[in-house]
Amino acid sequence: MPERYEIEQLVIDDSFINYCFRRNPADITHWENYLTQHPEETATFAEARELVLGISLMLLEADQEEAEVIPLYNKNRNPRKLIAVAASIAIIAAATFFIFQKNTSKPPVWAQQTSVFTTALAEKRTVKLPDSSTVILNAGSELLLDKDFGGKNRYVSLKGEALFQVEHNAETPFIVAVEGYDVKVLGTVFNVKAYPGEKKSETSLISGKVEIYLKNTAAVYKTLQPKEKFVIIKDLKSLPAPADVKPPAPSTAIMPLSYNRNQVNIETAWSDNRLVFENETFRDIREKLERWFNVKIIFEDKTVEQYTFTATFEKENINQVMKALQASYGFKYSVNGKEIKISN
């Protein structure tokens, strides 16, 4: 195993390609363990993964442009060889672009267009931003970078959940916009959870200091200290109010971070691939399970929704999780593809 991987090595490695497409559990485990032991290579891996996925999309689009329909994984084509050729072209193009950029006054590509990073259900992703900040996106999330990010500002918007490790820059604060409020930081580690459609949104501070600004206000609403979190309850049922009626203020609170009996921080456990429930109802953990395993859970009995659970899962699949939860209450469940029906 080389001391340090280069991008051109990774993009032609069969095992790494399997890891990128989440095709082989052994390859996924191998590369995730490697990243855990070598966090300094996170940025390189992220770039290589972007390249592999991007090249695959290019190949798919090229196939679709042909008059004859050809299967993507035709026996007679070698995906690894195609990716290797395309990767070589992409790397040369990138190098040429970089040299050209050094001799022009144009801003870098990420400053000319809005960048969007997304994760599917049952997927997590680490992103290295242009300012060297690192973001881990949880499943079903979207991070949008302002077109001037890294130049005039460090402004991003988030739908979903992400753990941020922000590089310090006193002159250009890092701002995360979510539904209902903004989070302003100079350099710190914090977690933001703001999934669309969920009643509660929260920002948890691990280290440093962040300021909370409610929408349409200029003054700081709250300043968080380490091991505190800001919680805002959104009224999803509220109807549009008349123009002359001021909408009700959202319900907010400052609370301590939560830890389980093993002193694992519950707010950020997901970033270490831990699915943690601490005295939570089945109704509350349903959405976590749906995002984590890319399933749809249907309760056929209201009583089941009120069952409470305390548990930690790491490598279990959805069937193993359901059996473990079932041991506490003896509910019934059936699985049909990605749909799980639960009854008393």
C-alpha positions in Angstrom: 0.0 0.0 0.0 1.6 3.4 -1.0 2.3 5.9 1.7 0.0 8.4 0.1 -2.4 8.0 -2.8 -2.5 10.3 -5.8 -5.8 11.1 -7.5 -4.6 9.3 -10.7 -4.0 6.1 -8.8 -7.4 6.2 -7.1 -9.5 6.8 -10.2 -8.2 3.6 -11.9 -8.3 1.4 -8.8 -11.2 -1.2 -9.1 -11.7 -1.3 -5.3 -11.9 2.5 -5.1 -14.3 2.6 -8.0 -16.5 0.1 -6.1 -16.3 2.3 -3.0 -17.4 5.3 -5.0 -20.5 3.6 -6.3 -21.1 1.8 -3.0 -21.2 -1.5 -4.8 -19.1 -3.8 -2.6 -19.3 -3.9 1.2 -15.7 -5.1 1.6 -14.4 -2.3 -0.6 -16.5 0.3 1.2 -15.3 -0.9 4.6 -11.6 -1.0 3.4 -11.6 2.6 2.2 -13.6 4.0 5.1 -11.2 2.4 7.5 -8.3 3.8 5.5 -9.8 7.3 5.7 -10.3 6.9 9.4 -6.6 6.1 9.8 -5.5 8.8 7.3 -7.8 11.8 7.6 -5.2 14.0 5.9 -6.2 12.3 2.6 -9.9 13.3 2.9 -9.6 16.1 0.3 -7.7 13.9 -2.2 -10.3 11.1 -1.8 -13.2 13.6 -2.2 -11.6 14.9 -5.5 -11.0 11.4 -6.8 -14.6 10.4 -6.0 -16.0 13.4 -7.7 -13.8 12.5 -10.8 -14.9 8.9 -10.8 -18.6 9.8 -10.5 -18.3 12.6 -13.0 -16.6 10.4 -15.6 -19.2 7.8 -15.1 -21.9 10.4 -15.9 -19.9 11.5 -18.9 -19.8 7.9 -20.2 -23.5 7.4 -19.6 -24.4 10.6 -21.4 -22.1 9.6 -24.3 -23.9 6.3 -24.6 -27.3 8.0 -24.6 -26.2 10.2 -27.5 -25.6 7.1 -29.7 -28.4 6.1 -32.1 -28.2 2.4 -30.9 -29.1 1.7 -27.3 -26.1 0.0 -25.6 -26.2 -1.3 -22.0 -24.0 0.8 -19.6 -22.2 -2.3 -18.4 -21.7 -4.1 -21.7 -19.6 -7.3 -21.3 -17.4 -6.1 -24.2 -16.5 -2.8 -22.6 -14.1 -2.4 -19.7 -15.4 0.3 -17.4 -12.1 0.5 -15.6 -10.2 1.1 -18.8 -12.7 3.7 -19.9 -12.5 5.5 -16.6 -8.7 5.3 -16.8 -8.7 6.9 -20.2 -11.3 9.5 -19.3 -9.5 10.2 -16.0 -6.2 10.8 -17.9 -7.9 13.3 -20.2 -9.7 15.0 -17.2 -6.4 15.3 -15.2 -4.5 16.7 -18.2 -7.4 19.1 -18.8 -7.4 20.2 -15.2 -3.7 20.7 -15.2 -3.9 22.8 -18.4 -6.7 24.8 -16.9 -4.7 25.4 -13.7 -1.7 26.7 -15.7 -3.9 28.9 -17.8 -5.6 30.3 -14.7 -2.3 31.3 -13.2 -1.7 33.5 -16.2 -5.0 35.2 -16.3 -6.9 37.6 -14.0 -10.2 35.6 -14.1 -11.5 34.3 -10.8 -11.4 30.5 -10.2 -14.2 28.3 -11.5 -15.9 28.0 -8.1 -16.2 31.8 -8.0 -18.0 31.9 -11.3 -20.8 29.5 -10.6 -22.9 28.2 -7.8 -21.6 24.9 -6.4 -24.1 22.3 -5.1 -23.2 19.2 -3.1 -25.8 16.6 -2.4 -26.2 13.2 -0.7 -28.8 10.5 -1.5 -30.6 8.6 1.2 -28.3 6.1 2.9 -25.3 8.1 1.8 -22.8 10.4 3.6 -20.2 12.6 1.9 -17.2 14.6 2.9 -16.6 17.8 1.0 -13.5 20.0 1.1 -14.5 23.6 0.4 -12.3 26.2 -1.5 -11.4 27.9 1.8 -10.1 24.5 3.2 -13.1 24.1 5.5 -14.5 20.6 5.7 -18.1 19.5 5.6 -19.6 16.1 6.3 -23.0 15.8 4.7 -25.5 13.4 6.3 -28.0 11.4 4.2 -30.6 13.3 2.1 -28.8 16.7 2.4 -28.0 19.6 0.1 -25.2 22.2 0.5 -25.3 25.2 -1.8 -22.2 27.5 -2.0 -22.6 31.1 -3.0 -21.0 31.9 -6.4 -18.6 34.3 -4.6 -17.6 31.8 -1.9 -14.0 32.0 -1.0 -13.7 35.4 -2.7 -16.1 38.0 -1.5 -17.8 35.8 1.1 -18.1 32.4 2.7 -21.8 32.0 2.4 -23.5 28.6 2.2 -27.1 27.4 2.5 -28.1 24.0 3.9 -31.1 21.7 3.6 -30.5 18.6 5.7 -27.7 18.0 8.1 -24.0 18.6 8.1 -21.0 18.7 10.4 -18.8 21.8 9.7 -15.1 22.2 10.5 -14.5 25.8 9.5 -11.1 27.4 8.9 -10.5 30.6 10.8 -10.8 33.8 8.9 -11.6 36.9 10.9 -12.1 39.1 7.8 -14.5 36.8 6.1 -16.9 35.0 8.5 -18.5 31.7 7.5 -22.3 31.9 7.3 -24.7 29.0 7.1 -28.3 29.8 6.1 -31.1 27.4 6.9 -34.8 27.8 7.1 -35.6 30.4 9.8 -32.1 31.5 10.8 -28.4 32.0 9.9 -25.3 30.7 11.7 -22.3 33.0 11.7 -18.8 31.7 12.6 -15.2 32.7 12.3 -13.6 29.3 12.8 -15.1 26.4 14.7 -16.7 22.9 14.7 -20.5 22.7 14.7 -23.4 20.6 13.5 -26.5 22.0 11.8 -29.6 19.9 11.3 -32.4 21.5 9.2 -34.3 19.0 7.1 -37.2 20.5 5.1 -40.6 19.4 6.5 -39.3 18.6 10.0 -40.7 20.6 12.9 -37.5 21.1 14.7 -34.1 22.6 13.5 -31.0 22.8 15.6 -27.4 24.0 15.6 -25.0 22.2 18.0 -21.6 23.8 18.9 -18.7 21.4 19.5 -15.9 24.0 19.8 -15.3 27.7 19.2 -18.2 30.1 19.1 -21.2 30.8 16.8 -23.8 33.5 16.5 -27.4 32.9 15.7 -29.4 35.4 13.6 -33.1 34.9 13.1 -34.3 35.7 9.6 -35.0 39.4 8.9 -33.0 40.6 12.0 -29.7 42.4 12.0 -28.8 41.9 15.7 -27.4 38.7 17.2 -30.2 36.6 18.6 -28.1 34.1 20.5 -24.4 33.3 21.0 -23.6 29.7 21.6 -20.8 28.4 23.8 -19.2 24.9 23.4 -21.5 22.0 24.3 -24.6 24.1 23.7 -27.2 23.9 21.0 -29.8 26.3 19.6 -33.2 24.7 18.9 -36.0 26.3 16.9 -39.5 24.9 16.6 -41.1 25.6 13.2 -44.8 25.9 13.0 -45.5 23.8 9.9 -49.3 24.2 10.2 -49.4 27.9 10.3 -51.4 29.6 7.5 -50.3 32.8 5.6 -51.2 35.7 7.8 -52.7 39.0 6.5 -50.2 41.7 5.5 -51.0 43.8 8.6 -50.6 40.9 11.1 -47.2 40.1 12.4 -46.5 36.3 12.2 -45.9 34.7 15.6 -42.3 34.4 16.8 -40.8 30.9 16.5 -40.2 29.0 19.7 -36.5 28.8 20.5 -34.3 27.5 23.3 -30.6 27.1 24.3 -29.9 23.6 25.5 -26.9 21.5 26.5 -25.7 18.8 24.0 -26.9 15.3 24.6 -24.8 12.3 25.5 -25.6 8.7 25.9 -24.5 6.4 28.8 -21.2 5.8 27.0 -20.6 9.6 26.7 -21.1 9.6 22.9 -22.4 12.9 21.6 -25.8 12.2 20.1 -25.9 15.3 17.9 -22.7 14.3 16.0 -22.7 10.5 16.4 -24.0 10.1 12.8 -20.7 11.5 11.4 -18.9 8.5 13.0 -21.4 6.1 11.4 -23.3 5.7 14.7 -27.1 5.7 14.7 -28.0 6.7 18.2 -31.4 6.8 19.9 -31.8 8.1 23.4 -35.2 7.7 24.9 -36.9 8.6 21.6 -40.3 7.5 20.3 -40.7 5.3 17.3 -42.4 8.3 15.6 -39.4 10.5 16.2 -36.8 7.9 15.0 -38.8 7.0 11.9 -37.3 9.7 9.7 -33.8 8.9 10.9 -34.3 5.3 9.9 -35.7 6.2 6.6 -32.8 8.5 5.7 -30.1 6.1 7.1 -31.4 3.0 5.2 -33.3 4.5 2.3 -36.6 2.9 3.3 -40.2 4.0 3.8 -41.7 3.2 7.2 -45.5 3.0 7.6 -47.2 2.7 11.1 -50.4 0.8 10.9 -51.1 1.3 14.6 -50.9 4.6 16.5 -49.8 2.8 19.7 -46.6 1.7 18.1 -45.6 5.3 17.4 -45.3 6.0 21.1 -42.9 3.2 21.9 -39.6 4.6 23.2 -36.1 3.3 22.4 -32.6 3.8 23.6 -30.0 2.1 21.4 -26.9 2.5 19.3 -26.2 0.9 15.9 -23.1 1.0 13.8 -22.9 -1.7 11.1 -26.3 -3.3 11.4 -28.7 -3.4 8.4 -32.3 -2.4 8.6 -33.5 -5.9 9.3 -31.1 -6.3 12.2 -32.2 -2.9 13.6 -35.8 -3.8 13.3 -35.3 -7.2 15.1 -33.3 -5.4 17.9 -36.1 -2.8 18.4 -38.7 -5.6 18.2 -37.0 -7.3 21.2 -38.1 -4.4 23.4 -41.8 -4.4 22.5 -42.7 -7.3 20.4 -44.4 -5.3 17.6 -44.9 -6.9 14.2 -43.4 -5.7 10.9 -43.3 -6.8 7.3 -40.8 -5.8 4.6 -41.8 -5.3 0.9 -38.8 -4.0 -1.0 -38.0 -0.6 0.6 -41.4 -0.4 2.4 -41.7 -1.5 6.0 -45.1 -1.8 7.6 -45.3 -1.9 11.5 -48.2 -2.9 13.6 -48.9 -3.9 17.2 
